[in-house]
């Protein structure tokens, strides 16, 4: 079963150094664990959350990794309560009701690294449903007044395939 891309996102790699050393990271919609593996390799404990955790099976005995199977789009409470993380990493996933929860899950001094598809992606294929495409400025609005923006982009990329993406890296005050 395919679980998506295997290469670490250049955006995640670029800003991973802003996550406080040794701090626990939430990898939401972790898929096959490309970012979980990358972040563990940088010395971070990681909580990897996905609806389908079969792509993370080889990490189940790693003491630095906590795997949580959860369908986050169902009407149930956020499974991590009020837990805060030194880093919150999300790529190629959007469920709008979770965005404020994820922003709030960034611990003081922590970093949010978010990258997913944006309006305009429909011309390149899936996702094409507006429910899964960020509107211009949507991530900026999500962090306004809560996190300090390090970088933000809304643009067309060609790698790993042509797509419209929006991405943000933002820090919580220490």
Secondary structure, DSSP 8 states (H G I E B T S, - for coil): ---S--S--HHHHHHGGGS-TT--EEEET-TT-HHHHHHHHTT--EEEEES--GGGGGGTT-TTEEEEE--TTSSS--TTTT--EEEEEEES---HHHHHHHHHTEEEEEEEEEEEEBTTGGGGSS--SGGGSB-TTHHHHHHTTTSEEEEEEEEEE-SSSSEEEEEEEEE---
